[in-house]
């Protein structure tokens, strides 16, 4: 990773693994993150249930979306930390995506590029 490269690492993980992922990111020096509760569908099997005599299908599973923008920490370190902390070995562990960020601007100071991150 070059000195002026900014990456956004986006991970969709199990909600129960969020604490472990936050701790792992702090340990590699990337404590800043954004977290959203999301629902989605992937390789995790569909669950069927019954409530008050009616059958229902759960095909959108609860996940947590973690976004971490880095410039001074290698994206590979962030990816490895998330992967190790979120891994259970079962279907539905999630996915990690890495995106290039063209620029960043810190609103308060006006700093741009890697300095803004």
WOGIGI-V513948 format. One record per pair of residues at least 12 apart in sequence whose ideal C-beta (glycine too) atoms are under 10 Angstrom apart, sorted by the first residue. I is the first residue (numbers start at 1). GAP is how many residues later the second one is. D is the distance in Angstrom with one decimal. If there is no record, write none. Layout:
[[I,GAP,D] [I,GAP,D]]
This chain:
[[1,69,8.7] [1,70,8.6] [1,71,9.7] [1,72,9.1] [1,73,5.4] [1,74,6.3] [1,75,7.8] [1,76,9.8] [2,112,9.8] [3,68,8.5] [3,69,9.1] [3,110,9.7] [3,111,7.0] [4,67,8.1] [4,109,6.2] [4,110,6.0] [5,65,9.3] [5,66,7.0] [5,69,9.7] [5,70,8.3] [5,95,7.6] [5,96,8.5] [5,108,9.8] [5,109,7.7] [6,63,6.5] [6,64,7.3] [6,65,4.7] [6,66,9.7] [6,69,9.3] [6,93,9.6] [6,94,7.5] [6,95,3.9] [6,96,7.9] [6,97,7.5] [6,98,5.8] [6,107,7.2] [6,108,6.0] [6,110,8.5] [6,111,5.9] [7,61,8.8] [7,62,7.2] [7,63,5.6] [7,64,7.6] [7,66,9.2] [7,67,8.8] [7,68,4.0] [7,69,9.4] [7,71,7.9] [7,72,9.3] [7,91,5.8] [7,92,6.9] [7,93,6.6] [7,94,6.4] [7,110,9.5] [8,26,9.8] [8,59,6.3] [8,60,7.2] [8,61,4.9] [8,62,8.0] [8,67,8.7] [8,70,9.9] [8,89,8.4] [8,90,7.4] [8,91,4.5] [8,92,7.9] [8,93,5.2] [8,96,9.6] [8,109,9.8] [9,16,9.2] [9,21,8.3] [9,24,9.1] [9,57,8.0] [9,58,7.4] [9,59,4.8] [9,60,7.8] [9,61,6.9] [9,64,9.8] [9,66,5.9] [9,67,9.7] [9,68,9.9] [9,69,4.9] [9,70,6.1] [9,72,9.5] [9,73,7.0] [9,87,6.5] [9,88,7.5] [9,89,5.6] [9,90,7.9] [10,24,9.5] [10,55,6.7] [10,56,7.3] [10,57,5.2] [10,58,8.0] [10,59,9.7] [10,72,9.8] [10,85,8.6] [10,86,7.2] [10,87,4.6] [10,88,7.8] [10,89,6.7] [11,14,9.8] [11,22,9.4] [11,52,9.4] [11,53,8.4] [11,54,7.4] [11,55,4.6] [11,56,8.0] [11,57,7.9] [11,67,9.0] [11,68,8.4] [11,70,10.0] [11,71,4.9] [11,72,8.5] [11,74,9.7] [11,75,6.9] [11,83,6.2] [11,84,7.1] [11,85,4.6] [11,86,7.6] [11,87,9.7] [12,24,9.8] [12,26,6.9] [12,28,6.5] [12,30,8.2] [12,49,9.9] [12,51,4.8] [12,52,7.3] [12,53,5.6] [12,54,7.9] [12,74,9.3] [12,80,9.8] [12,81,9.4] [12,82,4.5] [12,83,5.2] [12,84,8.0] [12,85,8.4] [13,22,9.8] [13,50,6.5] [13,51,5.4] [13,52,8.2] [13,53,6.3] [13,69,7.3] [13,70,9.8] [13,72,8.4] [13,73,4.3] [13,74,9.6] [13,75,9.9] [13,79,9.7] [13,80,7.3] [13,81,4.2] [13,82,8.7] [13,83,8.6] [14,30,9.5] [14,47,8.7] [14,48,8.2] [14,49,6.9] [14,50,7.3] [14,72,6.8] [14,73,10.0] [14,74,7.1] [14,76,9.0] [14,78,6.7] [14,79,6.7] [14,80,6.5] [15,20,10.0] [15,22,7.4] [15,23,9.9] [15,46,9.7] [15,47,5.7] [15,48,7.0] [15,49,5.1] [16,46,9.8] [16,48,9.1] [16,70,9.6] [16,72,8.9] [17,46,10.0] [17,47,7.8] [17,49,9.6] [17,65,9.1] [17,68,6.4] [17,69,4.5] [17,70,8.4] [17,71,7.5] [17,76,8.1] [17,77,8.0] [18,15,9.9] [18,17,6.8] [18,19,9.7] [18,46,5.2] [18,48,7.4] [18,67,9.2] [18,68,8.8] [19,66,8.9] [20,61,9.7] [20,62,9.5] [20,64,8.8] [20,65,4.1] [20,66,7.1] [20,67,9.5] [21,12,8.5] [21,14,9.2] [21,43,8.3] [21,45,6.1] [21,47,9.4] [21,60,7.6] [21,61,5.6] [21,62,9.6] [21,63,9.3] [21,64,4.6] [21,65,5.6] [21,73,9.7] [22,13,8.3] [22,44,8.3] [22,63,8.4] [23,58,9.0] [23,62,7.1] [24,53,9.9] [24,54,9.0] [24,56,8.7] [24,57,3.9] [24,58,6.7] [24,59,9.2] [24,60,6.5] [24,61,3.9] [24,62,8.5] [25,41,8.1] [25,43,6.3] [25,45,9.5] [25,48,9.0] [25,52,9.4] [25,53,6.6] [25,56,5.7] [25,57,7.2] [25,60,8.1] [26,55,9.1] [27,50,9.6] [27,54,6.8] [27,58,9.3] [28,40,9.9] [28,42,9.3] [28,45,6.2] [28,46,8.6] [28,48,9.9] [28,49,4.6] [28,50,6.3] [28,51,9.8] [28,52,7.9] [28,53,4.7] [28,54,9.5] [29,41,8.8] [29,43,7.7] [29,44,4.9] [29,45,9.5] [29,48,7.8] [29,49,9.1] [29,52,9.6] [30,38,5.5] [30,39,8.9] [30,40,5.4] [30,42,8.8] [30,43,4.7] [30,44,9.5] [30,45,9.2] [30,47,7.5] [30,48,5.1] [30,51,7.5] [30,52,9.6] [30,87,10.0] [31,37,9.0] [31,42,9.8] [32,35,9.6] [32,36,6.9] [32,37,7.3] [32,38,8.4] [32,41,9.8] [32,85,8.0] [33,33,5.6] [33,34,6.3] [33,35,4.6] [33,36,8.6] [33,37,10.0] [33,45,9.5] [33,49,10.0] [34,31,8.2] [34,32,7.5] [34,33,4.4] [34,34,7.8] [34,35,8.6] [35,29,6.0] [35,30,7.0] [35,31,5.6] [35,32,7.8] [35,33,9.8] [36,27,9.3] [36,28,7.2] [36,29,4.5] [36,30,8.3] [36,31,7.9] [37,25,7.0] [37,26,7.8] [37,27,6.1] [37,28,7.8] [38,22,9.3] [38,23,9.6] [38,24,8.0] [38,25,5.2] [38,26,7.1] [38,27,4.8] [39,19,9.5] [39,20,9.6] [39,21,4.2] [39,22,6.5] [39,23,5.9] [39,24,6.7] [40,19,9.8] [40,20,6.2] [40,21,6.6] [40,22,8.8] [40,23,5.5] [40,25,8.9] [40,52,9.9] [40,54,9.3] [40,55,9.3] [41,17,9.8] [41,18,5.5] [41,19,5.5] [41,20,6.8] [41,22,9.8] [41,51,9.9] [42,19,7.9] [42,21,8.8] [42,49,8.0] [42,50,6.9] [42,51,9.6] [42,52,8.1] [42,53,7.1] [43,47,9.9] [43,48,4.8] [43,49,6.9] [43,50,9.2] [43,52,9.6] [44,14,9.9] [44,15,9.1] [44,16,9.9] [44,17,5.3] [44,19,9.3] [44,46,8.3] [44,47,5.0] [44,48,3.2] [44,49,8.8] [44,50,9.4] [45,13,10.0] [45,14,9.3] [45,16,9.4] [45,46,6.6] [45,47,8.1] [46,12,6.9] [46,13,4.7] [46,14,9.6] [46,15,9.2] [47,12,7.9] [47,14,8.1] [61,31,6.3] [61,33,10.0] [63,29,8.4] [63,31,6.4] [63,32,9.3] [64,22,9.4] [64,30,8.5] [65,29,9.3] [66,12,9.9] [66,16,7.1] [66,20,8.8] [66,28,9.2] [66,30,9.1] [67,30,9.8] [67,32,9.5] [68,13,9.4] [68,14,8.0] [69,30,9.2] [69,32,6.2] [69,35,6.9] [69,47,9.3] [69,48,5.5] [70,28,10.0] [70,31,9.2] [70,44,9.2] [70,47,6.7] [71,30,8.4] [71,33,7.7] [71,42,7.7] [71,43,3.6] [71,44,8.1] [71,45,8.3] [71,46,4.1] [72,42,6.7] [72,43,9.5] [72,45,7.2] [73,44,9.4] [75,23,5.8] [75,24,9.7] [75,25,9.8] [76,22,9.0] [78,18,8.9] [78,20,8.7] [79,17,5.7] [79,18,9.8] [79,19,6.7] [80,16,9.8] [82,12,8.7] [82,14,5.8] [83,13,6.5] [101,12,9.7] [101,13,9.7] [101,16,8.2] [103,13,8.1] [104,12,4.1] [104,13,5.3]]
